[in-house]
Amino acid sequence: MKYIFIVLFALSFVVFHFFAIENKEFAEKISGENLYKTVEYLASDELGGRLAGSAEYNKAANYAAGIFAEVGLKPYSGDSYLQEFKLEYNHIKGTPELKLMEDGEVVSEYEIGKDFICRGFTGSGDVISEVVFAGYGISRPDEGYDDYKNLDVKNKIVMVFKYNPRWKKEGINPGNGYPREKSRIAREHGAKGILFVSLPNDKNPQAPILSVMAGEGQQDEEFPQLHVDLAVADDLFAGSGKTLKELQTLIDSTKEPASLRLKSEVHIKVDAEYYKNQPTYNVAGIWEGSHPELKDEYVIIGAHLDHVGRQGDVVFGGANDNASGSASIIELAKTFGENNIKTDRSIIFVLFSAEESGLYGAKYFAENLAVDKEKVVGMFNMDCVGHGDAIRLGGGKSAPELFEFAKNNDNLFVKKMVDNTWYGGGADAQPFFDLGIPTLYFVTQNSYTHLHKYTDTPETINRDLHEGITRLAYLTLCDVVDEQFEGTKIVPKS
């Protein structure tokens, strides 16, 4: 029996190796140069950061839909490659301003993108007022913790830590920590605006980044929300006799509030328009399989097309996040279509909208599948695949068979993959994992140097790595759409 097993194993490896060599010819046509050209366009000023709901995002979506049609993909549902859904959208007009004031005069005028950035769901406001520091922005007096206790914030601007404390205190619920909740609490205490600041005692404190993650709840259309750099916070603390670091240390060590009037004054000016039900679009097409039975089974491969937009003249192009993943999906669709590659199973190529605000595009797609979910044998997600120094694949612990396909292909051809993986989906793969679909998450190691910064530009792309991970995705996809693959299930978490 042992010898039969060895022979079968050896035979399966020979079969795998044969098909891998056959697929290698087309994998080598995937070039870093072509990928880079697509990234350049998607991350260009013309597309303005591809904020879901914006005209610029729609332009990117139509561009991708046009390519899907051109290479012969079938529209995913009906006669359109665009799957519409609604989301909240905030358009920030003009250039927001933040100035340090003294006796009615401007002392410092801060630079957007570098010194500060508005939260994606900031409200409007034109406010000149004193700044007060309210710790973590938590107000739970009934539970024994209140950063606003004995602190007059009426008609003032509140500064709070962007994050909730790392510590826990028995009986205290700090809330969800999202900007919308912290802003609501400040507004309820009478504040006119809020400044978020990173934790100065962190090993690598976060610089101002543009984010459209707001959390649940109503939009406050008349309450500006800004994220300021630590250097700006130092300016605002200059006349208080304390430093931000000292106060974080005090609060964290005592687990008690240490709020403070800063005796500094700022001018905030923001003009924003909010839309509660703005249309946006996933882009999807099907490469039809040719096997009489297996063509009704599917592999989904996707990436999010959206990023976080622009503020004033500062464009957050999102070259790595996620023009890189979108470029990979587009290039893979071209590879199958332009070479008329025959597959047994069908492939659904999809570019998701609204990942940045909470995976809404992927969730909508997963909840409204146009095919039977039981017929979906796997989902591959590609997110931030163009910057870094190696290839990582998530989901290897929950979908070990898919992970082994990738690992074998890497060993044979790509040689850029590390073994480090995780259990579950993550990002846009998560809604599919939650449906019971095995997933692989393609990402690069050390990928987030420029995450949500205006410095995430095409020049930061590692072309060789981007080419390698896209080739690896192609080779692994070929394994899963081939009739030799008999399907797999998610391995229960041990």
C-alpha positions in Angstrom: 0.0 0.0 0.0 2.8 2.3 0.9 4.3 1.9 -2.6 1.0 2.6 -4.3 0.8 5.9 -2.4 4.3 6.8 -3.4 3.6 6.1 -7.0 0.3 8.1 -6.9 2.1 11.0 -5.2 4.9 10.9 -7.8 2.4 10.8 -10.6 0.4 13.7 -9.3 3.6 15.7 -9.0 4.5 14.9 -12.6 1.0 16.0 -13.8 1.3 19.2 -11.7 4.7 19.9 -13.2 3.5 19.3 -16.7 0.6 21.7 -16.4 2.9 24.2 -14.6 5.4 24.2 -17.5 2.6 24.6 -20.0 1.2 27.6 -18.1 4.7 29.1 -17.7 4.7 30.3 -21.3 1.8 32.6 -20.7 2.9 33.6 -17.2 6.1 35.0 -18.8 4.0 37.3 -21.0 2.9 39.2 -17.8 5.4 42.0 -17.6 6.2 44.5 -14.9 6.3 47.2 -17.6 2.7 46.7 -18.6 1.6 46.5 -15.0 3.5 49.7 -14.3 1.7 51.6 -17.1 -1.7 50.6 -15.7 -0.6 51.7 -12.2 0.6 55.0 -13.6 -2.8 55.7 -15.1 -4.9 54.6 -12.1 -2.7 56.6 -9.7 -2.6 59.7 -11.9 -3.9 63.1 -10.9 -6.5 62.7 -13.6 -8.2 59.9 -11.5 -7.8 62.0 -8.3 -7.3 59.2 -5.8 -10.3 57.1 -7.0 -12.6 57.8 -4.0 -15.6 55.6 -4.2 -18.6 57.7 -5.2 -16.5 60.3 -7.1 -16.5 61.1 -10.8 -12.9 60.1 -10.9 -13.6 56.6 -9.4 -16.4 56.2 -12.0 -13.8 57.0 -14.8 -11.5 54.3 -13.4 -14.4 51.8 -13.3 -15.4 52.5 -16.9 -11.8 52.2 -18.0 -11.6 48.7 -16.4 -15.0 47.7 -17.8 -13.8 48.7 -21.2 -10.8 46.4 -21.0 -12.9 43.5 -19.7 -15.2 43.9 -22.8 -12.3 44.3 -25.1 -10.5 41.1 -24.1 -13.7 39.0 -24.3 -15.0 38.7 -20.7 -18.7 38.2 -20.4 -20.6 40.8 -18.4 -21.0 39.4 -14.8 -24.7 40.1 -14.5 -27.0 41.0 -17.3 -25.4 43.1 -20.0 -23.2 45.3 -17.8 -19.8 45.0 -16.2 -20.8 47.5 -13.6 -22.6 46.4 -10.4 -24.2 49.4 -8.8 -24.7 49.9 -5.0 -25.2 52.9 -2.8 -22.9 54.3 -0.1 -22.3 57.5 1.9 -20.0 59.9 0.2 -18.3 63.1 1.3 -16.9 65.6 -1.2 -14.3 68.0 0.3 -14.3 71.2 -1.8 -11.4 73.6 -2.2 -8.4 73.4 0.1 -9.0 72.9 3.9 -7.0 75.2 6.1 -5.4 75.0 9.6 -3.7 78.0 11.1 -2.1 78.8 14.5 -3.4 82.1 15.7 -2.2 84.7 18.3 -4.1 87.9 19.1 -6.0 87.6 15.8 -2.9 87.2 13.7 -1.6 84.1 11.9 1.5 82.7 13.5 1.8 79.5 11.4 -0.1 78.2 8.4 0.0 74.5 8.2 0.4 72.4 5.0 -2.3 70.0 4.1 -1.0 66.4 3.5 2.1 67.1 5.5 1.1 68.9 8.7 -2.6 67.9 8.8 -5.3 66.2 6.8 -9.1 66.2 7.1 -10.8 63.0 7.9 -12.6 61.7 4.9 -16.0 62.3 6.6 -15.2 65.6 8.1 -18.0 68.1 8.4 -17.8 71.7 7.3 -16.8 74.6 9.5 -15.0 78.0 9.7 -13.9 78.2 13.3 -11.4 80.3 15.2 -11.2 79.1 18.8 -9.1 77.9 21.7 -7.8 74.3 21.8 -8.4 72.0 24.8 -6.9 68.6 25.2 -9.3 65.8 26.2 -7.1 62.7 26.4 -8.6 59.7 24.6 -11.9 61.5 24.1 -13.8 59.0 26.2 -16.8 60.2 28.3 -18.2 57.4 30.5 -19.0 59.2 33.8 -21.4 56.4 34.8 -18.6 53.9 34.6 -16.0 56.1 36.4 -14.0 57.5 33.5 -14.5 60.9 31.8 -11.9 62.8 29.8 -14.3 65.7 29.8 -14.8 66.0 33.5 -14.3 69.6 34.7 -13.2 70.6 31.2 -15.0 73.5 29.5 -15.0 72.7 25.7 -18.0 74.8 24.8 -17.4 76.6 21.4 -13.8 75.3 21.5 -11.8 72.9 19.4 -10.9 69.6 21.1 -7.7 67.6 20.6 -7.9 63.9 21.4 -5.8 60.8 20.7 -6.8 59.2 17.5 -6.8 55.7 19.1 -8.3 54.2 22.2 -6.0 53.4 25.1 -3.9 50.2 24.8 -4.8 49.5 28.4 -8.0 48.3 29.9 -9.7 49.4 33.1 -12.2 47.2 34.8 -15.8 48.3 34.3 -14.8 50.9 31.6 -16.0 50.5 28.0 -13.9 52.9 25.9 -16.3 52.8 22.9 -15.4 51.8 19.4 -12.7 54.4 18.9 -13.9 55.5 15.5 -13.6 59.2 14.6 -17.4 59.5 14.2 -18.0 58.4 17.8 -15.2 60.6 19.3 -16.5 63.5 17.3 -20.1 63.0 18.5 -18.9 63.0 22.1 -17.0 66.2 21.6 -20.0 67.8 19.9 -22.3 66.8 22.7 -20.0 68.6 25.2 -20.3 71.7 23.1 -17.1 71.6 21.0 -17.0 73.2 17.5 -14.4 70.9 15.9 -11.9 68.2 16.7 -8.2 67.5 16.1 -7.0 63.9 16.2 -3.4 63.2 17.1 -1.4 60.0 17.1 0.1 58.5 20.3 3.5 60.1 20.7 4.8 57.2 22.9 4.2 54.6 20.2 7.4 53.2 18.7 6.4 54.6 15.2 3.7 57.2 15.7 1.5 57.5 12.7 1.9 60.6 10.6 -1.3 62.2 9.2 -3.0 59.9 6.8 -6.2 60.3 4.7 -8.8 57.8 5.8 -12.5 57.4 5.0 -13.1 54.9 7.8 -15.6 56.7 10.0 -17.5 54.1 11.9 -21.3 53.8 12.3 -23.7 56.6 13.1 -25.0 59.9 11.6 -22.8 62.2 9.7 -22.3 65.6 11.4 -22.2 68.0 8.5 -21.1 71.0 10.6 -18.3 69.6 12.6 -14.8 69.6 11.1 -12.5 66.7 11.8 -8.7 66.9 11.3 -5.7 64.6 11.9 -2.7 66.7 12.9 1.0 65.8 13.0 2.8 65.5 16.3 4.9 68.6 15.4 1.6 70.6 15.2 0.5 69.2 18.5 3.8 70.4 20.0 3.1 73.9 18.7 -0.4 73.8 20.4 1.1 72.6 23.7 3.9 75.2 23.7 2.2 77.5 26.2 0.6 74.9 28.4 3.6 73.9 30.6 3.1 70.3 29.6 3.9 68.1 26.6 1.7 65.6 24.8 4.2 62.8 25.7 4.0 63.6 29.4 0.3 63.6 29.4 0.0 60.3 27.5 2.5 58.8 30.0 0.5 60.1 32.9 -2.9 58.9 31.6 -1.6 55.5 30.7 0.2 54.9 34.0 -2.7 56.1 36.2 -5.6 55.1 34.0 -7.1 58.4 34.9 -7.9 61.5 32.8 -5.4 64.3 32.5 -7.2 66.8 30.3 -5.8 70.3 29.9 -6.6 73.7 28.5 -3.8 74.5 26.1 -4.0 78.3 25.8 -3.5 78.1 22.1 -5.9 79.2 19.3 -6.4 77.8 15.8 -8.4 78.7 12.7 -10.0 75.7 11.0 -11.7 76.1 7.6 -13.3 73.2 5.8 -16.0 73.1 3.1 -17.6 69.7 2.5 -20.7 68.2 0.8 -22.2 65.0 2.2 -24.3 62.5 0.2 -26.0 59.8 2.1 -26.8 57.5 -0.9 -24.2 58.0 -3.6 -24.0 55.4 -6.4 -20.8 53.5 -6.9 -19.8 50.4 -8.8 -18.0 47.1 -8.6 -16.6 46.1 -12.0 -16.9 42.4 -12.9 -16.6 40.1 -15.9 -16.5 36.3 -16.5 -14.0 34.3 -18.4 -16.1 31.3 -19.3 -14.8 27.8 -18.9 -15.0 25.2 -21.6 -15.5 21.9 -19.6 -19.1 20.7 -20.1 -19.7 20.3 -16.4 -17.0 22.3 -14.6 -17.7 25.6 -16.5 -20.5 26.1 -14.0 -17.9 26.2 -11.2 -16.1 29.5 -10.5 -13.0 31.0 -9.1 -13.3 34.7 -8.1 -10.2 36.8 -8.3 -10.5 40.4 -7.2 -8.9 43.6 -5.9 -10.3 46.9 -4.7 -10.1 49.7 -7.3 -10.9 52.6 -4.9 -8.6 54.7 -2.8 -9.1 57.7 -0.5 -9.3 60.6 -3.0 -7.8 64.1 -2.7 -7.8 67.2 -0.6 -7.1 70.5 -2.4 -4.2 70.0 -4.8 -2.9 67.0 -2.8 -3.8 63.7 -4.6 -3.6 60.4 -2.7 -3.0 58.3 -5.8 -2.8 55.0 -4.1 -0.3 53.4 -6.5 0.4 50.4 -4.2 -3.0 50.7 -2.4 -4.5 49.5 -4.7 -3.7 50.5 -8.2 -1.2 47.6 -8.0 -3.8 45.0 -7.2 -6.2 46.4 -9.8 -3.5 46.5 -12.4 -2.8 42.8 -11.7 -6.5 41.9 -12.2 -6.6 43.8 -15.4 -3.4 42.2 -16.7 -4.6 38.7 -15.7 -7.9 39.3 -17.6 -5.8 40.4 -20.6 -3.6 37.3 -20.4 -6.6 35.0 -20.6 -8.5 37.0 -23.2 -5.7 38.0 -25.6 -4.2 34.5 -25.6 -7.7 32.8 -25.6 -6.6 30.4 -22.9 -8.9 27.5 -22.4 -10.0 26.8 -18.8 -12.2 24.1 -17.4 -13.8 26.2 -14.7 -14.9 29.8 -15.2 -13.2 32.8 -13.7 -14.9 35.9 -12.3 -12.6 38.9 -12.4 -13.8 41.7 -10.1 -12.6 45.1 -9.0 -14.3 46.2 -5.8 -15.4 49.7 -4.8 -15.5 51.1 -1.2 -12.9 48.8 0.4 -11.4 51.9 2.1 -14.6 52.8 3.9 -15.3 49.3 5.2 -15.2 46.5 2.5 -18.6 47.6 1.3 -18.0 46.6 -2.3 -16.8 43.1 -1.5 -19.6 42.7 1.0 -22.2 43.7 -1.5 -20.7 41.4 -4.2 -20.6 38.4 -1.8 -24.1 39.0 -0.5 -25.5 39.3 -4.1 -23.6 36.6 -6.0 -25.0 36.0 -9.5 -23.8 32.4 -9.2 -24.5 29.7 -6.6 -22.0 30.2 -3.8 -21.6 26.4 -3.6 -20.2 26.5 -7.1 -17.4 28.9 -6.1 -14.3 26.8 -5.4 -12.1 29.6 -4.3 -11.5 33.4 -4.0 -8.2 35.2 -4.5 -7.7 38.7 -3.3 -4.9 41.0 -4.4 -4.3 44.1 -2.2 -1.0 46.1 -2.0 1.0 43.9 -4.3 3.5 46.4 -5.7 5.8 47.7 -2.9 8.0 45.7 -0.6 10.5 42.9 -0.7 8.8 39.5 -0.9 5.4 37.8 -1.6 3.1 36.8 1.2 -0.1 34.8 1.0 -2.8 34.9 3.6 -5.3 32.1 4.1 -2.7 29.4 4.0 -3.8 27.9 7.3 -7.5 27.8 6.3 -6.9 26.8 2.7 -3.7 24.7 2.8 -4.3 23.1 -0.6 -4.6 26.4 -2.4 -1.5 27.6 -0.5 0.5 24.6 -1.6 -0.4 25.2 -5.2 1.0 28.7 -4.8 4.1 27.5 -2.9 4.9 24.9 -5.6 4.5 27.5 -8.4 6.8 29.8 -6.5 9.4 27.1 -6.0 9.3 26.3 -9.7 9.2 29.7 -11.3 8.9 32.8 -9.1 11.0 32.2 -6.0 9.8 35.3 -4.1 7.4 33.9 -1.5 7.8 33.6 2.2 6.1 30.8 4.2 4.5 33.1 6.7 0.7 33.0 6.4 -2.5 33.3 8.5 -5.9 31.7 9.0 -9.0 33.3 7.4 -9.7 35.9 4.8 -8.8 39.5 5.6 -9.7 42.6 3.7 -11.9 42.0 0.6 -11.4 38.2 1.0 -13.2 38.2 4.3 -16.8 38.4 3.1 -16.2 35.4 0.9 -14.4 33.5 3.6 -17.5 34.2 5.8 -19.6 32.5 3.1 -17.4 29.3 3.5 -15.4 29.9 0.4 -11.6 29.1 0.7 -9.5 32.2 0.1 -6.0 33.2 -0.7 -4.8 36.8 0.0 -1.9 38.0 -2.2 0.1 40.8 -0.6 3.7 41.9 -0.5 5.9 41.8 2.6 6.8 45.3 4.0 4.1 46.8 1.8 2.8 49.7 3.8 5.6 52.3 3.8 3.4 54.9 2.1 -0.1 53.6 3.2 -2.7 56.4 2.8 0.0 59.0 2.2 0.3 61.2 -0.8 3.7 59.6 -1.3 2.1 56.4 -2.5 3.1 57.1 -6.1 4.1 54.9 -9.0 7.8 55.6 -8.4 7.6 53.5 -5.2 6.5 50.4 -7.1 8.9 47.4 -7.1 8.3 46.4 -10.7 10.1 43.0 -10.5 8.1 42.1 -7.4 4.8 43.2 -8.9 5.5 41.1 -11.9 6.4 38.1 -9.8 3.3 38.2 -7.7 1.0 38.6 -10.7 2.6 35.7 -12.4 2.2 33.6 -9.2 -1.5 34.5 -9.1 -1.8 33.5 -12.7 -0.1 30.1 -12.3 -2.1 29.4 -9.1 -5.3 30.4 -10.8 -4.6 28.0 -13.6 -4.2 25.1 -11.1 -7.6 25.8 -9.5 -9.5 26.2 -12.8 -8.1 23.0 -14.1 -10.2 19.8 -13.9 -7.3 18.1 -12.1 -8.3 20.2 -9.0 -11.2 18.4 -7.3 -12.1 21.3 -4.9 -11.4 21.9 -1.2 -13.1 23.2 1.9 -12.0 25.6 4.6 -10.0 23.7 7.3 -11.5 24.3 10.7 -9.5 26.5 13.0 -7.5 24.3 15.5 
